[in-house]
Amino acid sequence: MRTAIVSDIHGNLEALVQVLADISTQSVDRVVCLGDTVGYGPNPRECVDYVMNMDACILGNHDYGALIDAEGFSAAAEQAIFWTRSQIETGPDNNATRARLQFLANLPRTIKEPNILFVHGSVRNPLNEYVFPEDVHNRRKIDKLFSMINGWCFQGHTHVPGVFTSDLQFIRPEEFDGTIPLTGTRAMINVGSVGQPRDGDWRSCYAIFEDSKVQYRRVEYDVEKTAQKIFDIPELDNFLGERIRKGQ
C-alpha cells in the first residue's frame, strides 16, 4: 500500500491544489488527511470540498474549533476560526453547506490499522497535544508516548516534518535526502504541513509511506496569491499571510 499523507491544509487552496497535482504523479493507492483542513487560510469551503473526496480524514483541532469550540487559540487564530466558522456555515449552495458540516462533524479522532495509527496531535491526545522536535530532550514525555504506540504513528499539528525514534532522536527529512527509512519497530512520523509549513521552508510538505520508509515531498505554489487573499479579508490577521511567505 502506497499512501500519500497530508495534514494542516489550513484553508490554503493554492497549496492544496498543487499538492494534489503532485500526488497524482506519484502512483499512490490512497490519500489520507490528518486534519486541520480549515483555520488561518482564506478558502475553507473549497479545501473541505477537496478533502471530502480523499480516502480518509481525521479531525484536527482547528476543524473542531470551527465546528464546536474555539477555546485555547491565540487571538489571531481565534479570530480566524470564527471567520472560518461563518464561511462553512453559509454559502450559495445549501446542500453543499450541509454536506461540509456533516463531513466535519463525522470525522474520527483517530484511524487505526494494523501497525499504523493516524492522529492529528499525538497518540495520547489525538486532537491537541503537540510533539515538537525539542521534545526529544524530554525523556519522560517521549517514553510515555512510545509506550502507547505499537508500530507507526503518523501525525501533524506542529507543521514540522520529521521522524521521532524511541531512542530520543528527531530525524529531519534533509538528513536522508528526503526519504527516511523506518528502521525500528516503532516511530512517530510528522508529515509536515500543506498550507502553513513552519520549518523555515515555505513550500508545501506532505509524505508518502511505503515499505517501511517515508518520502517527504516539497511542492511550490503561488504563495503570494494566498497571502494577498488573507490581506484582503479584514477578519484574518495580516500576520497569517506574512508567515506563509517565510515558512514560519
C-alpha beads as a LAMMPS data file, in Angstrom:
LAMMPS data file: protein, C-alpha beads

248 atoms
247 bonds

1 atom types
1 bond types

-500.0 500.0 xlo xhi
-500.0 500.0 ylo yhi
-500.0 500.0 zlo zhi

Masses

1 110.0

Atoms # bond

1 1 1 0.000 0.000 0.000
2 1 1 1.485 3.306 -1.129
3 1 1 -0.135 6.060 0.957
4 1 1 0.093 9.813 0.481
5 1 1 -0.445 11.577 3.809
6 1 1 -1.301 15.270 4.007
7 1 1 -2.012 17.444 7.030
8 1 1 -2.652 21.000 8.154
9 1 1 -4.036 22.402 4.907
10 1 1 -5.488 25.344 6.829
11 1 1 -7.699 26.749 4.105
12 1 1 -4.796 27.253 1.689
13 1 1 -6.386 26.345 -1.632
14 1 1 -3.413 27.207 -3.830
15 1 1 -1.150 24.926 -1.808
16 1 1 -3.660 22.079 -1.719
17 1 1 -4.290 22.128 -5.465
18 1 1 -0.564 21.923 -6.214
19 1 1 -0.016 19.145 -3.691
20 1 1 -2.856 17.108 -5.155
21 1 1 -1.386 17.642 -8.612
22 1 1 1.941 16.308 -7.360
23 1 1 0.265 13.352 -5.656
24 1 1 -1.423 12.477 -8.951
25 1 1 2.035 11.830 -10.447
26 1 1 3.196 9.516 -7.644
27 1 1 1.130 6.370 -8.281
28 1 1 -0.306 6.272 -4.769
29 1 1 -3.055 3.885 -3.724
30 1 1 -4.788 6.286 -1.374
31 1 1 -4.663 9.744 0.194
32 1 1 -5.129 10.277 3.933
33 1 1 -5.570 13.679 5.634
34 1 1 -4.523 14.184 9.258
35 1 1 -6.813 17.110 9.932
36 1 1 -6.843 20.899 10.192
37 1 1 -8.342 21.268 6.762
38 1 1 -9.551 24.714 7.852
39 1 1 -8.307 27.571 10.026
40 1 1 -5.973 30.501 9.237
41 1 1 -6.454 30.386 5.459
42 1 1 -8.860 32.151 3.090
43 1 1 -10.572 29.185 1.354
44 1 1 -12.064 26.845 3.960
45 1 1 -15.077 25.781 1.873
46 1 1 -13.067 24.827 -1.174
47 1 1 -10.483 22.932 0.868
48 1 1 -13.171 20.927 2.668
49 1 1 -14.677 20.047 -0.697
50 1 1 -11.353 18.619 -1.873
51 1 1 -10.722 16.696 1.344
52 1 1 -14.200 15.167 1.222
53 1 1 -13.004 13.290 -1.870
54 1 1 -9.932 11.826 -0.160
55 1 1 -9.859 8.240 1.025
56 1 1 -9.767 9.089 4.735
57 1 1 -9.542 12.082 7.054
58 1 1 -9.384 12.686 10.781
59 1 1 -10.377 15.640 12.940
60 1 1 -7.925 18.445 13.676
61 1 1 -8.162 20.992 16.467
62 1 1 -8.987 23.809 14.045
63 1 1 -11.694 21.707 12.420
64 1 1 -13.125 21.113 15.886
65 1 1 -12.795 24.803 16.746
66 1 1 -14.633 25.895 13.626
67 1 1 -17.363 23.364 14.242
68 1 1 -17.822 23.484 18.021
69 1 1 -15.386 25.256 20.347
70 1 1 -12.567 27.743 19.659
71 1 1 -11.258 27.797 23.233
72 1 1 -7.483 27.781 23.686
73 1 1 -6.478 29.546 20.467
74 1 1 -4.299 32.631 20.184
75 1 1 -6.064 35.908 19.403
76 1 1 -5.269 35.741 15.673
77 1 1 -6.175 32.060 15.442
78 1 1 -9.427 32.586 17.345
79 1 1 -10.438 35.488 15.113
80 1 1 -9.637 33.370 12.072
81 1 1 -11.590 30.392 13.361
82 1 1 -14.725 32.476 13.963
83 1 1 -14.473 33.812 10.409
84 1 1 -13.903 30.273 9.153
85 1 1 -16.990 29.097 11.014
86 1 1 -19.074 31.798 9.339
87 1 1 -17.812 30.609 5.954
88 1 1 -18.540 26.921 6.369
89 1 1 -21.933 27.560 7.970
90 1 1 -23.092 29.613 4.999
91 1 1 -22.732 29.628 1.239
92 1 1 -24.652 29.932 -2.020
93 1 1 -25.480 26.212 -2.073
94 1 1 -27.371 24.958 0.986
95 1 1 -26.804 21.321 0.079
96 1 1 -23.057 21.879 -0.165
97 1 1 -23.073 23.719 3.172
98 1 1 -24.881 20.840 4.871
99 1 1 -22.517 18.313 3.310
100 1 1 -19.448 20.177 4.589
101 1 1 -20.837 20.476 8.105
102 1 1 -21.846 16.829 8.174
103 1 1 -18.425 15.786 6.913
104 1 1 -16.586 17.737 9.619
105 1 1 -18.992 16.579 12.337
106 1 1 -18.413 12.927 11.475
107 1 1 -14.617 12.981 11.344
108 1 1 -12.959 10.485 13.716
109 1 1 -10.141 11.496 16.047
110 1 1 -8.016 8.505 15.095
111 1 1 -7.795 5.873 12.390
112 1 1 -6.251 2.561 13.445
113 1 1 -4.867 -0.064 11.084
114 1 1 -2.529 -2.996 11.740
115 1 1 0.739 -1.424 12.995
116 1 1 -0.405 2.031 11.833
117 1 1 -2.140 4.850 13.701
118 1 1 -3.236 8.150 12.165
119 1 1 -3.766 11.102 14.546
120 1 1 -3.632 14.866 14.352
121 1 1 -1.740 15.704 17.528
122 1 1 -0.392 12.655 19.361
123 1 1 -1.268 9.122 20.370
124 1 1 -2.008 10.384 23.896
125 1 1 -4.158 13.344 22.889
126 1 1 -5.088 12.940 19.226
127 1 1 -6.664 16.366 18.920
128 1 1 -4.489 18.816 20.844
129 1 1 -1.102 17.565 22.060
130 1 1 1.946 18.967 20.301
131 1 1 5.045 16.819 19.873
132 1 1 7.839 19.237 18.968
133 1 1 11.345 18.290 17.769
134 1 1 12.802 19.649 21.011
135 1 1 10.679 17.173 22.976
136 1 1 13.382 14.574 22.332
137 1 1 15.059 16.209 25.343
138 1 1 12.019 15.324 27.472
139 1 1 12.583 11.614 28.026
140 1 1 9.531 11.229 30.230
141 1 1 7.192 12.589 27.557
142 1 1 8.730 10.638 24.671
143 1 1 8.883 7.395 26.648
144 1 1 5.232 7.766 27.606
145 1 1 4.160 8.388 24.026
146 1 1 6.137 5.432 22.713
147 1 1 4.661 3.187 25.405
148 1 1 1.278 3.816 23.758
149 1 1 2.440 3.107 20.191
150 1 1 2.548 -0.267 18.507
151 1 1 4.075 0.397 15.102
152 1 1 3.985 3.654 13.141
153 1 1 2.089 6.724 14.357
154 1 1 1.532 9.392 11.694
155 1 1 0.747 12.877 12.974
156 1 1 0.737 16.586 12.126
157 1 1 -0.223 19.615 14.260
158 1 1 3.261 21.155 14.700
159 1 1 3.758 21.731 10.929
160 1 1 7.357 20.472 11.261
161 1 1 8.204 17.313 9.277
162 1 1 10.403 14.558 10.641
163 1 1 10.581 11.212 12.403
164 1 1 10.778 10.652 16.155
165 1 1 12.508 7.452 17.247
166 1 1 12.204 5.677 20.585
167 1 1 15.886 6.387 21.352
168 1 1 15.157 10.118 21.585
169 1 1 16.095 11.239 18.107
170 1 1 14.285 13.549 15.711
171 1 1 15.319 12.886 12.123
172 1 1 14.696 15.694 9.666
173 1 1 13.964 14.846 6.006
174 1 1 17.046 16.670 4.702
175 1 1 19.287 14.349 6.743
176 1 1 18.278 11.483 4.429
177 1 1 17.775 13.426 1.188
178 1 1 14.028 13.461 1.736
179 1 1 13.421 9.740 2.306
180 1 1 13.739 8.396 5.848
181 1 1 13.933 4.631 6.462
182 1 1 11.893 3.408 9.433
183 1 1 14.458 1.028 10.879
184 1 1 12.895 0.313 14.281
185 1 1 9.595 -1.301 15.157
186 1 1 8.027 1.975 16.291
187 1 1 8.180 5.612 15.223
188 1 1 6.207 8.838 15.341
189 1 1 6.167 10.427 11.897
190 1 1 5.193 14.060 11.456
191 1 1 4.213 14.608 7.817
192 1 1 4.555 18.394 7.847
193 1 1 2.013 20.918 6.581
194 1 1 0.428 21.544 3.213
195 1 1 -0.873 25.022 3.908
196 1 1 1.377 26.517 6.561
197 1 1 4.849 24.936 6.927
198 1 1 6.828 26.070 9.973
199 1 1 10.250 24.561 9.381
200 1 1 11.672 27.566 7.555
201 1 1 10.685 26.293 4.101
202 1 1 7.630 27.997 2.605
203 1 1 6.893 25.150 0.203
204 1 1 4.078 22.736 0.983
205 1 1 5.111 19.466 2.576
206 1 1 3.498 16.042 2.542
207 1 1 4.674 12.454 2.889
208 1 1 4.376 9.150 1.047
209 1 1 4.588 5.981 3.148
210 1 1 5.511 2.625 1.628
211 1 1 7.633 -0.380 2.601
212 1 1 8.890 0.958 5.957
213 1 1 10.116 4.248 4.569
214 1 1 8.742 7.775 4.411
215 1 1 9.389 10.033 1.449
216 1 1 8.867 13.741 2.046
217 1 1 7.933 15.889 -0.922
218 1 1 8.061 19.705 -1.109
219 1 1 5.767 21.441 -3.546
220 1 1 5.858 25.056 -4.694
221 1 1 2.639 27.046 -5.013
222 1 1 1.555 30.642 -5.554
223 1 1 2.217 31.777 -2.004
224 1 1 1.758 35.447 -2.912
225 1 1 -1.764 34.774 -4.194
226 1 1 -2.737 33.102 -0.918
227 1 1 -1.102 35.845 1.142
228 1 1 -2.958 38.547 -0.769
229 1 1 -6.265 36.772 -0.204
230 1 1 -5.536 36.836 3.538
231 1 1 -4.609 40.529 3.437
232 1 1 -7.905 41.266 1.658
233 1 1 -10.018 39.667 4.416
234 1 1 -10.295 42.035 7.412
235 1 1 -11.103 39.194 9.814
236 1 1 -7.791 37.446 9.043
237 1 1 -4.701 38.937 10.673
238 1 1 -2.050 40.069 8.164
239 1 1 0.446 38.034 10.173
240 1 1 -1.191 34.889 8.823
241 1 1 -0.298 35.955 5.304
242 1 1 3.189 37.112 6.163
243 1 1 4.169 33.895 7.915
244 1 1 3.392 31.605 4.969
245 1 1 5.936 33.532 2.914
246 1 1 8.642 32.536 5.389
247 1 1 7.510 29.056 6.327
248 1 1 7.312 30.035 9.996

Bonds

1 1 1 2
2 1 2 3
3 1 3 4
4 1 4 5
5 1 5 6
6 1 6 7
7 1 7 8
8 1 8 9
9 1 9 10
10 1 10 11
11 1 11 12
12 1 12 13
13 1 13 14
14 1 14 15
15 1 15 16
16 1 16 17
17 1 17 18
18 1 18 19
19 1 19 20
20 1 20 21
21 1 21 22
22 1 22 23
23 1 23 24
24 1 24 25
25 1 25 26
26 1 26 27
27 1 27 28
28 1 28 29
29 1 29 30
30 1 30 31
31 1 31 32
32 1 32 33
33 1 33 34
34 1 34 35
35 1 35 36
36 1 36 37
37 1 37 38
38 1 38 39
39 1 39 40
40 1 40 41
41 1 41 42
42 1 42 43
43 1 43 44
44 1 44 45
45 1 45 46
46 1 46 47
47 1 47 48
48 1 48 49
49 1 49 50
50 1 50 51
51 1 51 52
52 1 52 53
53 1 53 54
54 1 54 55
55 1 55 56
56 1 56 57
57 1 57 58
58 1 58 59
59 1 59 60
60 1 60 61
61 1 61 62
62 1 62 63
63 1 63 64
64 1 64 65
65 1 65 66
66 1 66 67
67 1 67 68
68 1 68 69
69 1 69 70
70 1 70 71
71 1 71 72
72 1 72 73
73 1 73 74
74 1 74 75
75 1 75 76
76 1 76 77
77 1 77 78
78 1 78 79
79 1 79 80
80 1 80 81
81 1 81 82
82 1 82 83
83 1 83 84
84 1 84 85
85 1 85 86
86 1 86 87
87 1 87 88
88 1 88 89
89 1 89 90
90 1 90 91
91 1 91 92
92 1 92 93
93 1 93 94
94 1 94 95
95 1 95 96
96 1 96 97
97 1 97 98
98 1 98 99
99 1 99 100
100 1 100 101
101 1 101 102
102 1 102 103
103 1 103 104
104 1 104 105
105 1 105 106
106 1 106 107
107 1 107 108
108 1 108 109
109 1 109 110
110 1 110 111
111 1 111 112
112 1 112 113
113 1 113 114
114 1 114 115
115 1 115 116
116 1 116 117
117 1 117 118
118 1 118 119
119 1 119 120
120 1 120 121
121 1 121 122
122 1 122 123
123 1 123 124
124 1 124 125
125 1 125 126
126 1 126 127
127 1 127 128
128 1 128 129
129 1 129 130
130 1 130 131
131 1 131 132
132 1 132 133
133 1 133 134
134 1 134 135
135 1 135 136
136 1 136 137
137 1 137 138
138 1 138 139
139 1 139 140
140 1 140 141
141 1 141 142
142 1 142 143
143 1 143 144
144 1 144 145
145 1 145 146
146 1 146 147
147 1 147 148
148 1 148 149
149 1 149 150
150 1 150 151
151 1 151 152
152 1 152 153
153 1 153 154
154 1 154 155
155 1 155 156
156 1 156 157
157 1 157 158
158 1 158 159
159 1 159 160
160 1 160 161
161 1 161 162
162 1 162 163
163 1 163 164
164 1 164 165
165 1 165 166
166 1 166 167
167 1 167 168
168 1 168 169
169 1 169 170
170 1 170 171
171 1 171 172
172 1 172 173
173 1 173 174
174 1 174 175
175 1 175 176
176 1 176 177
177 1 177 178
178 1 178 179
179 1 179 180
180 1 180 181
181 1 181 182
182 1 182 183
183 1 183 184
184 1 184 185
185 1 185 186
186 1 186 187
187 1 187 188
188 1 188 189
189 1 189 190
190 1 190 191
191 1 191 192
192 1 192 193
193 1 193 194
194 1 194 195
195 1 195 196
196 1 196 197
197 1 197 198
198 1 198 199
199 1 199 200
200 1 200 201
201 1 201 202
202 1 202 203
203 1 203 204
204 1 204 205
205 1 205 206
206 1 206 207
207 1 207 208
208 1 208 209
209 1 209 210
210 1 210 211
211 1 211 212
212 1 212 213
213 1 213 214
214 1 214 215
215 1 215 216
216 1 216 217
217 1 217 218
218 1 218 219
219 1 219 220
220 1 220 221
221 1 221 222
222 1 222 223
223 1 223 224
224 1 224 225
225 1 225 226
226 1 226 227
227 1 227 228
228 1 228 229
229 1 229 230
230 1 230 231
231 1 231 232
232 1 232 233
233 1 233 234
234 1 234 235
235 1 235 236
236 1 236 237
237 1 237 238
238 1 238 239
239 1 239 240
240 1 240 241
241 1 241 242
242 1 242 243
243 1 243 244
244 1 244 245
245 1 245 246
246 1 246 247
247 1 247 248
